[in-house]
Amino acid sequence: MTRLKIAFQGETGANSDEACRTYFPNYDPLPCATFEDAFDAIKTGKAALGMIPVENSIAGRVADVHHLLPKSGLKIIGERFKPINFHLMVNPGTKLEDVKTVASHVMALGQCRKAIRRLKVKTEIASDTAGAARELADHPDPTRAAIAPALAAEIYGLEILQRGLEDEHHNTTRFLVMTADKSPPPPPFTSRCVTGFIFQVRNVPAALYKVMGGFATNGVNMTKLESYMEGGGFTATIFYAEVDGRPEDRGLALAFEELAFFSDRFEILGTFPADPFRDR
């Protein structure tokens, strides 16, 4: 029987690949070169689901995704939090004292800055953590190492010399689980839920203040509010927000009613169970 696929951005062995294998072991991970390719794979049915990173506890939000989400036509049906661990890997037989250059994605290098300084090596930016590991496997060099997830070492036959290079051990990435289903089944009523949505306030004084007031007066807890510009305009700010609850909950329904009155655009992107990681 053909197994369903779950799309992610990056190369085989990347953190997103690890997340797919950890949380959806019955799906085959489908690597995609860009976020656009990952969204297209979901929309066209090449993949049944997508695992898309949206923010990291150290590096902040993944900027590209906020621009792609509203236009994708996809729905959010879940979230997953994944602790991020980076490891120093080399070709088998390479000694630590021989390593002169370390390659990885720019964010991984930044998140392992202290460890890299202790190693006293040069750094080289790669397009992807797993890509740096694959490149090292394809072109063995005893003076080079890669920083990547443990899965990459396993896949590309590399040897891990040092584990847990990340400077902050609370390093965690949050992923959204996406589907092309326009009307996915609602979360179980036993689940604590989160609703994600976008809106664009009308260009009138205090519009955002009045929108926020609707959530406050109706007792709705807003857990995220982020803005970004679209189309090169400096007045049409788009907001991505998340709140506790379901759209049919009375308080949230009333808040959305008020939001719609002061907004030129409003779209719910999904209601999904809150990951238990939130309570840690």
C-alpha positions as a Markdown table, in Angstrom:
| # | Residue | x | y | z |
|---|---|---|---|---|
| 1 | Met | 0.0 | 0.0 | 0.0 |
| 2 | Thr | 1.3 | 3.5 | -0.9 |
| 3 | Arg | 2.1 | 5.5 | 2.1 |
| 4 | Leu | 1.0 | 9.1 | 2.4 |
| 5 | Lys | 3.6 | 11.9 | 2.3 |
| 6 | Ile | 4.2 | 14.9 | 4.5 |
| 7 | Ala | 6.1 | 17.8 | 2.9 |
| 8 | Phe | 8.8 | 19.9 | 4.5 |
| 9 | Gln | 11.3 | 22.6 | 3.4 |
| 10 | Gly | 14.9 | 21.5 | 3.4 |
| 11 | Glu | 17.0 | 18.4 | 2.6 |
| 12 | Thr | 16.7 | 14.9 | 3.9 |
| 13 | Gly | 18.1 | 14.9 | 7.5 |
| 14 | Ala | 17.1 | 18.5 | 8.3 |
| 15 | Asn | 15.3 | 19.4 | 11.6 |
| 16 | Ser | 12.0 | 19.6 | 9.7 |
| 17 | Asp | 12.6 | 16.1 | 8.4 |
| 18 | Glu | 13.2 | 14.9 | 12.0 |
| 19 | Ala | 10.0 | 16.6 | 13.1 |
| 20 | Cys | 8.1 | 14.8 | 10.3 |
| 21 | Arg | 9.5 | 11.4 | 11.3 |
| 22 | Thr | 8.9 | 12.0 | 15.0 |
| 23 | Tyr | 5.3 | 13.2 | 14.9 |
| 24 | Phe | 4.1 | 11.5 | 11.7 |
| 25 | Pro | 5.9 | 8.1 | 11.6 |
| 26 | Asn | 3.3 | 6.6 | 9.3 |
| 27 | Tyr | 4.0 | 9.3 | 6.6 |
| 28 | Asp | 6.9 | 9.4 | 4.2 |
| 29 | Pro | 8.8 | 12.8 | 4.5 |
| 30 | Leu | 8.9 | 14.7 | 1.2 |
| 31 | Pro | 11.8 | 17.2 | 1.0 |
| 32 | Cys | 11.2 | 20.4 | -0.9 |
| 33 | Ala | 13.8 | 23.0 | -1.9 |
| 34 | Thr | 11.7 | 26.1 | -0.8 |
| 35 | Phe | 8.7 | 26.9 | 1.3 |
| 36 | Glu | 6.8 | 27.7 | -2.0 |
| 37 | Asp | 7.6 | 24.2 | -3.2 |
| 38 | Ala | 6.4 | 22.7 | 0.1 |
| 39 | Phe | 3.1 | 24.6 | -0.1 |
| 40 | Asp | 2.7 | 23.6 | -3.8 |
| 41 | Ala | 3.3 | 19.9 | -2.9 |
| 42 | Ile | 0.4 | 20.1 | -0.4 |
| 43 | Lys | -1.9 | 22.0 | -2.7 |
| 44 | Thr | -1.4 | 19.7 | -5.7 |
| 45 | Gly | -1.8 | 16.5 | -3.6 |
| 46 | Lys | 1.8 | 15.3 | -3.9 |
| 47 | Ala | 1.8 | 15.5 | -0.1 |
| 48 | Ala | -1.2 | 14.9 | 2.2 |
| 49 | Leu | 0.2 | 17.2 | 4.9 |
| 50 | Gly | 2.9 | 19.8 | 5.4 |
| 51 | Met | 5.2 | 20.4 | 8.4 |
| 52 | Ile | 6.1 | 24.1 | 8.3 |
| 53 | Pro | 8.3 | 25.9 | 10.9 |
| 54 | Val | 6.9 | 29.3 | 11.9 |
| 55 | Glu | 9.1 | 30.4 | 14.8 |
| 56 | Asn | 12.1 | 29.5 | 16.9 |
| 57 | Ser | 12.6 | 30.3 | 20.6 |
| 58 | Ile | 16.0 | 31.9 | 19.8 |
| 59 | Ala | 15.8 | 33.2 | 16.2 |
| 60 | Gly | 12.2 | 34.4 | 16.3 |
| 61 | Arg | 9.7 | 34.0 | 13.4 |
| 62 | Val | 10.4 | 32.4 | 10.1 |
| 63 | Ala | 9.7 | 35.5 | 8.0 |
| 64 | Asp | 8.9 | 33.9 | 4.6 |
| 65 | Val | 6.1 | 31.7 | 6.0 |
| 66 | His | 4.0 | 34.7 | 7.2 |
| 67 | His | 3.8 | 36.0 | 3.6 |
| 68 | Leu | 3.0 | 32.6 | 2.2 |
| 69 | Leu | 0.4 | 31.3 | 4.7 |
| 70 | Pro | -2.5 | 33.7 | 3.7 |
| 71 | Lys | -2.0 | 33.1 | 0.0 |
| 72 | Ser | -1.6 | 29.4 | 0.2 |
| 73 | Gly | -5.2 | 28.4 | 0.5 |
| 74 | Leu | -4.1 | 25.8 | 3.1 |
| 75 | Lys | -5.6 | 25.2 | 6.5 |
| 76 | Ile | -3.7 | 24.8 | 9.8 |
| 77 | Ile | -4.8 | 21.6 | 11.6 |
| 78 | Gly | -2.1 | 21.2 | 14.2 |
| 79 | Glu | 1.0 | 22.4 | 15.9 |
| 80 | Arg | 4.2 | 20.7 | 17.1 |
| 81 | Phe | 7.0 | 22.0 | 19.2 |
| 82 | Lys | 10.4 | 20.3 | 18.6 |
| 83 | Pro | 13.5 | 20.8 | 20.8 |
| 84 | Ile | 16.5 | 21.6 | 18.5 |
| 85 | Asn | 19.8 | 19.9 | 18.9 |
| 86 | Phe | 22.9 | 20.4 | 16.8 |
| 87 | His | 25.8 | 18.1 | 16.5 |
| 88 | Leu | 29.4 | 18.4 | 15.1 |
| 89 | Met | 29.8 | 15.7 | 12.5 |
| 90 | Val | 32.8 | 14.7 | 10.3 |
| 91 | Asn | 33.9 | 12.0 | 7.9 |
| 92 | Pro | 34.6 | 8.7 | 9.8 |
| 93 | Gly | 38.2 | 8.8 | 11.2 |
| 94 | Thr | 38.5 | 12.5 | 11.3 |
| 95 | Lys | 40.0 | 13.9 | 14.6 |
| 96 | Leu | 38.7 | 17.0 | 16.3 |
| 97 | Glu | 42.1 | 18.7 | 16.3 |
| 98 | Asp | 42.2 | 18.4 | 12.5 |
| 99 | Val | 39.0 | 20.3 | 11.9 |
| 100 | Lys | 39.6 | 23.9 | 10.6 |
| 101 | Thr | 36.3 | 24.8 | 9.0 |
| 102 | Val | 32.7 | 24.2 | 10.0 |
| 103 | Ala | 29.7 | 24.5 | 7.6 |
| 104 | Ser | 26.0 | 24.9 | 8.4 |
| 105 | His | 23.0 | 27.0 | 7.9 |
| 106 | Val | 23.5 | 30.6 | 9.0 |
| 107 | Met | 20.9 | 30.2 | 11.8 |
| 108 | Ala | 22.5 | 27.0 | 13.1 |
| 109 | Leu | 25.9 | 28.7 | 13.1 |
| 110 | Gly | 24.4 | 31.6 | 15.1 |
| 111 | Gln | 22.8 | 29.3 | 17.6 |
| 112 | Cys | 26.1 | 27.5 | 18.2 |
| 113 | Arg | 28.3 | 30.6 | 18.3 |
| 114 | Lys | 29.8 | 29.9 | 21.7 |
| 115 | Ala | 30.7 | 26.3 | 20.9 |
| 116 | Ile | 32.2 | 27.4 | 17.5 |
| 117 | Arg | 34.4 | 30.0 | 19.3 |
| 118 | Arg | 35.7 | 27.3 | 21.7 |
| 119 | Leu | 36.6 | 25.2 | 18.7 |
| 120 | Lys | 38.5 | 28.1 | 17.1 |
| 121 | Val | 37.5 | 27.2 | 13.6 |
| 122 | Lys | 36.3 | 29.1 | 10.5 |
| 123 | Thr | 32.7 | 29.0 | 9.6 |
| 124 | Glu | 31.1 | 28.6 | 6.2 |
| 125 | Ile | 27.4 | 29.2 | 5.4 |
| 126 | Ala | 25.5 | 26.4 | 3.7 |
| 127 | Ser | 21.9 | 26.6 | 2.4 |
| 128 | Asp | 20.7 | 23.9 | 4.8 |
| 129 | Thr | 22.1 | 22.1 | 7.9 |
| 130 | Ala | 21.4 | 18.7 | 6.3 |
| 131 | Gly | 22.9 | 20.0 | 3.0 |
| 132 | Ala | 26.1 | 20.8 | 4.8 |
| 133 | Ala | 26.2 | 17.2 | 6.0 |
| 134 | Arg | 25.5 | 15.8 | 2.6 |
| 135 | Glu | 28.1 | 18.0 | 1.0 |
| 136 | Leu | 30.7 | 16.7 | 3.5 |
| 137 | Ala | 29.7 | 13.1 | 2.8 |
| 138 | Asp | 29.9 | 13.7 | -1.0 |
| 139 | His | 33.3 | 15.4 | -0.7 |
| 140 | Pro | 35.2 | 13.9 | 2.2 |
| 141 | Asp | 37.7 | 16.3 | 3.8 |
| 142 | Pro | 39.5 | 15.7 | 7.1 |
| 143 | Thr | 39.8 | 19.5 | 7.8 |
| 144 | Arg | 36.0 | 20.1 | 7.6 |
| 145 | Ala | 33.0 | 19.4 | 9.7 |
| 146 | Ala | 29.3 | 20.1 | 9.5 |
| 147 | Ile | 26.8 | 21.2 | 12.2 |
| 148 | Ala | 23.5 | 19.4 | 11.7 |
| 149 | Pro | 20.8 | 17.2 | 13.4 |
| 150 | Ala | 21.7 | 13.6 | 14.4 |
| 151 | Leu | 19.5 | 12.3 | 11.6 |
| 152 | Ala | 21.8 | 13.8 | 9.0 |
| 153 | Ala | 24.8 | 11.9 | 10.4 |
| 154 | Glu | 22.8 | 8.7 | 10.3 |
| 155 | Ile | 21.6 | 9.2 | 6.7 |
| 156 | Tyr | 24.9 | 10.4 | 5.3 |
| 157 | Gly | 27.3 | 8.1 | 7.1 |
| 158 | Leu | 29.0 | 10.7 | 9.2 |
| 159 | Glu | 30.5 | 10.4 | 12.7 |
| 160 | Ile | 29.4 | 12.7 | 15.5 |
| 161 | Leu | 32.3 | 14.2 | 17.4 |
| 162 | Gln | 30.4 | 16.5 | 19.7 |
| 163 | Arg | 26.7 | 16.5 | 20.7 |
| 164 | Gly | 24.5 | 19.4 | 21.8 |
| 165 | Leu | 26.4 | 22.3 | 20.4 |
| 166 | Glu | 23.5 | 24.7 | 20.7 |
| 167 | Asp | 24.3 | 27.7 | 23.1 |
| 168 | Glu | 20.8 | 27.6 | 24.6 |
| 169 | His | 19.3 | 24.3 | 25.6 |
| 170 | His | 15.7 | 25.7 | 25.5 |
| 171 | Asn | 16.1 | 26.0 | 21.7 |
| 172 | Thr | 12.8 | 25.0 | 20.3 |
| 173 | Thr | 11.1 | 25.3 | 16.9 |
| 174 | Arg | 7.3 | 25.5 | 16.5 |
| 175 | Phe | 5.8 | 23.8 | 13.4 |
| 176 | Leu | 2.4 | 24.2 | 11.9 |
| 177 | Val | 0.7 | 21.1 | 10.3 |
| 178 | Met | -1.0 | 22.1 | 7.1 |
| 179 | Thr | -3.6 | 20.5 | 4.8 |
| 180 | Ala | -5.2 | 21.4 | 1.5 |
| 181 | Asp | -8.6 | 20.2 | 2.8 |
| 182 | Lys | -10.8 | 23.3 | 2.8 |
| 183 | Ser | -13.0 | 22.0 | 5.6 |
| 184 | Pro | -10.9 | 19.8 | 7.8 |
| 185 | Pro | -12.6 | 17.9 | 10.6 |
| 186 | Pro | -12.9 | 20.1 | 13.8 |
| 187 | Pro | -10.6 | 19.2 | 16.7 |
| 188 | Pro | -12.1 | 17.0 | 19.5 |
| 189 | Phe | -14.2 | 18.9 | 21.9 |
| 190 | Thr | -12.0 | 17.6 | 24.7 |
| 191 | Ser | -9.0 | 19.4 | 23.3 |
| 192 | Arg | -7.9 | 22.9 | 24.4 |
| 193 | Cys | -7.8 | 24.7 | 21.0 |
| 194 | Val | -6.0 | 27.6 | 19.3 |
| 195 | Thr | -7.4 | 29.6 | 16.4 |
| 196 | Gly | -5.1 | 31.3 | 13.9 |
| 197 | Phe | -6.3 | 34.1 | 11.6 |
| 198 | Ile | -5.2 | 37.1 | 9.6 |
| 199 | Phe | -6.7 | 40.5 | 9.4 |
| 200 | Gln | -6.1 | 44.0 | 8.0 |
| 201 | Val | -7.5 | 46.9 | 9.9 |
| 202 | Arg | -9.3 | 49.7 | 8.2 |
| 203 | Asn | -7.1 | 52.8 | 7.7 |
| 204 | Val | -8.9 | 54.9 | 10.4 |
| 205 | Pro | -7.8 | 56.2 | 13.8 |
| 206 | Ala | -7.8 | 53.7 | 16.6 |
| 207 | Ala | -8.9 | 50.8 | 14.4 |
| 208 | Leu | -6.4 | 48.4 | 15.9 |
| 209 | Tyr | -7.1 | 49.6 | 19.4 |
| 210 | Lys | -10.8 | 48.9 | 18.9 |
| 211 | Val | -10.1 | 45.5 | 17.4 |
| 212 | Met | -8.0 | 44.5 | 20.4 |
| 213 | Gly | -10.7 | 45.8 | 22.7 |
| 214 | Gly | -13.1 | 43.3 | 21.4 |
| 215 | Phe | -10.9 | 40.4 | 22.6 |
| 216 | Ala | -10.3 | 42.0 | 25.9 |
| 217 | Thr | -14.0 | 42.8 | 26.7 |
| 218 | Asn | -15.0 | 39.3 | 25.7 |
| 219 | Gly | -12.4 | 37.5 | 27.8 |
| 220 | Val | -10.4 | 36.0 | 24.9 |
| 221 | Asn | -6.7 | 35.3 | 25.5 |
| 222 | Met | -4.6 | 36.4 | 22.5 |
| 223 | Thr | -1.3 | 34.5 | 22.5 |
| 224 | Lys | 0.2 | 35.9 | 19.3 |
| 225 | Leu | 0.0 | 39.1 | 17.3 |
| 226 | Glu | 2.5 | 39.8 | 14.5 |
| 227 | Ser | 2.4 | 42.4 | 11.8 |
| 228 | Tyr | 3.9 | 42.4 | 8.3 |
| 229 | Met | 3.5 | 44.5 | 5.2 |
| 230 | Glu | 2.2 | 43.2 | 1.9 |
| 231 | Gly | 2.4 | 44.6 | -1.6 |
| 232 | Gly | 4.9 | 47.3 | -0.8 |
| 233 | Gly | 2.4 | 49.5 | 0.9 |
| 234 | Phe | 3.2 | 51.3 | 4.2 |
| 235 | Thr | -0.4 | 51.7 | 5.4 |
| 236 | Ala | -2.0 | 48.3 | 4.7 |
| 237 | Thr | -0.4 | 46.3 | 7.5 |
| 238 | Ile | -1.5 | 42.7 | 7.8 |
| 239 | Phe | -1.7 | 41.0 | 11.2 |
| 240 | Tyr | -1.3 | 37.3 | 12.0 |
| 241 | Ala | -2.9 | 36.4 | 15.3 |
| 242 | Glu | -3.6 | 33.4 | 17.5 |
| 243 | Val | -6.2 | 33.1 | 20.3 |
| 244 | Asp | -7.3 | 30.5 | 22.7 |
| 245 | Gly | -10.6 | 28.9 | 21.8 |
| 246 | Arg | -12.8 | 28.0 | 18.9 |
| 247 | Pro | -14.7 | 30.4 | 16.5 |
| 248 | Glu | -18.1 | 29.1 | 17.8 |
| 249 | Asp | -17.2 | 29.9 | 21.4 |
| 250 | Arg | -19.5 | 32.9 | 22.4 |
| 251 | Gly | -16.7 | 35.2 | 23.6 |
| 252 | Leu | -14.5 | 34.6 | 20.5 |
| 253 | Ala | -17.5 | 34.8 | 18.1 |
| 254 | Leu | -18.3 | 38.3 | 19.6 |
| 255 | Ala | -14.7 | 39.4 | 19.3 |
| 256 | Phe | -14.5 | 38.3 | 15.7 |
| 257 | Glu | -17.7 | 40.2 | 15.0 |
| 258 | Glu | -16.1 | 43.4 | 16.3 |
| 259 | Leu | -12.9 | 42.6 | 14.4 |
| 260 | Ala | -14.7 | 42.2 | 11.1 |
| 261 | Phe | -16.4 | 45.6 | 11.6 |
| 262 | Phe | -13.1 | 47.4 | 11.9 |
| 263 | Ser | -11.2 | 45.3 | 9.3 |
| 264 | Asp | -11.0 | 45.3 | 5.5 |
| 265 | Arg | -9.9 | 41.7 | 5.5 |
| 266 | Phe | -10.4 | 38.8 | 7.9 |
| 267 | Glu | -9.7 | 35.1 | 7.4 |
| 268 | Ile | -9.5 | 32.2 | 9.8 |
| 269 | Leu | -6.6 | 30.0 | 8.8 |
| 270 | Gly | -7.4 | 27.1 | 11.2 |
| 271 | Thr | -8.5 | 25.9 | 14.6 |
| 272 | Phe | -6.3 | 23.2 | 16.0 |
| 273 | Pro | -5.5 | 21.4 | 19.3 |
| 274 | Ala | -2.9 | 23.2 | 21.5 |
| 275 | Asp | 0.3 | 21.1 | 21.8 |
| 276 | Pro | 0.8 | 20.0 | 25.4 |
| 277 | Phe | 4.3 | 21.5 | 25.1 |
| 278 | Arg | 2.7 | 24.9 | 25.7 |
| 279 | Asp | 2.1 | 24.1 | 29.4 |
| 280 | Arg | 5.7 | 23.2 | 30.1 |
